[in-house]
Amino acid sequence: MKDGATPRANLEGMTETEDMLVGMVTALAAQLSATRERLDTLERVLAVKGLPGAVEIEAFEPDSAATVQRDAMRQRLIARIFRPLDQNIPLSGETNERHG
């Protein structure tokens, strides 16, 4: 998701924690959608150019350097997704089980 995206409206009747989780899932879904669109575009461009496409992408085995880079990207993504939980300070009597 691009920075500066339009914030989503809070859902009535939810606790702050529930609302935060809905926001996290919404952001994750938007990121996944954008990624799938980019993958689809890439596969279509490759097919038009007569280059390896979806079948070869599925069969690809990354080398150790690519694996290390992918692991680092995955960890950054996980940290970004869960940042709201890590920064959550219980409000209005709610408790945050991760922080006591």
C-alpha positions as CSV (number, residue, x, y, z in Angstrom):
1,M,0.0,0.0,0.0
2,K,1.3,3.4,-0.9
3,D,2.1,5.9,1.9
4,G,-0.5,8.6,2.2
5,A,-3.4,6.2,1.5
6,T,-6.8,7.4,2.6
7,P,-7.4,6.3,6.2
8,R,-10.3,3.9,6.7
9,A,-13.2,5.0,8.9
10,N,-13.4,3.5,12.4
11,L,-16.1,0.9,12.7
12,E,-18.8,1.7,15.2
13,G,-19.2,-0.6,18.2
14,M,-15.6,-2.0,18.1
15,T,-13.0,-1.7,20.8
16,E,-9.8,0.1,19.8
17,T,-8.0,-3.3,19.6
18,E,-10.7,-4.8,17.3
19,D,-10.6,-1.7,15.2
20,M,-6.8,-1.8,15.0
21,L,-6.9,-5.5,14.0
22,V,-9.4,-4.7,11.2
23,G,-7.1,-2.0,10.0
24,M,-4.2,-4.4,10.0
25,V,-6.1,-7.0,8.0
26,T,-7.3,-4.3,5.6
27,A,-3.8,-3.0,5.0
28,L,-2.5,-6.6,4.5
29,A,-5.3,-7.4,2.0
30,A,-4.5,-4.2,0.1
31,Q,-0.8,-5.1,0.0
32,L,-1.6,-8.6,-1.2
33,S,-3.9,-7.3,-3.9
34,A,-1.3,-4.9,-5.2
35,T,1.4,-7.7,-5.2
36,R,-0.9,-10.1,-7.1
37,E,-1.7,-7.4,-9.7
38,R,2.1,-6.8,-10.2
39,L,2.8,-10.5,-10.5
40,D,0.0,-10.9,-13.0
41,T,1.4,-8.0,-15.0
42,L,4.9,-9.4,-14.9
43,E,3.6,-12.9,-16.1
44,R,1.6,-11.3,-18.9
45,V,4.6,-9.1,-20.1
46,L,6.9,-12.1,-20.1
47,A,4.3,-14.1,-22.1
48,V,4.0,-11.3,-24.7
49,K,7.8,-11.2,-25.0
50,G,8.0,-15.0,-25.3
51,L,10.0,-15.3,-22.2
52,P,9.6,-17.7,-19.3
53,G,6.4,-17.1,-17.4
54,A,4.1,-18.6,-14.7
55,V,5.3,-22.2,-15.0
56,E,8.9,-21.3,-14.7
57,I,8.2,-18.9,-11.8
58,E,6.4,-21.7,-9.9
59,A,9.4,-24.1,-10.6
60,F,12.1,-21.5,-9.6
61,E,14.4,-22.5,-6.8
62,P,16.2,-19.5,-5.2
63,D,19.9,-19.7,-4.4
64,S,21.2,-19.1,-0.9
65,A,21.7,-15.3,-1.5
66,A,18.1,-14.9,-2.7
67,T,16.9,-17.0,0.2
68,V,18.7,-14.7,2.7
69,Q,17.3,-11.6,1.0
70,R,13.7,-13.1,0.9
71,D,14.0,-14.0,4.6
72,A,15.0,-10.4,5.4
73,M,12.1,-9.0,3.3
74,R,9.7,-11.4,5.1
75,Q,10.9,-10.3,8.5
76,R,10.5,-6.6,7.6
77,L,7.0,-7.3,6.3
78,I,6.0,-9.1,9.5
79,A,7.4,-6.3,11.6
80,R,5.4,-3.8,9.6
81,I,2.2,-5.8,9.8
82,F,2.4,-6.3,13.5
83,R,3.8,-2.8,14.4
84,P,0.3,-1.6,15.6
85,L,0.2,-4.4,18.1
86,D,3.7,-3.7,19.3
87,Q,3.0,0.0,19.7
88,N,-0.5,-0.6,21.3
89,I,-0.9,0.9,24.7
90,P,-4.1,-0.4,26.4
91,L,-6.7,2.3,26.6
92,S,-10.1,2.5,28.2
93,G,-9.5,-0.5,30.5
94,E,-8.6,-2.8,27.7
95,T,-5.7,-5.2,28.2
96,N,-3.1,-6.2,25.6
97,E,-2.1,-9.8,26.3
98,R,1.2,-9.3,24.5
99,H,2.2,-6.5,26.9
100,G,0.3,-7.5,30.1
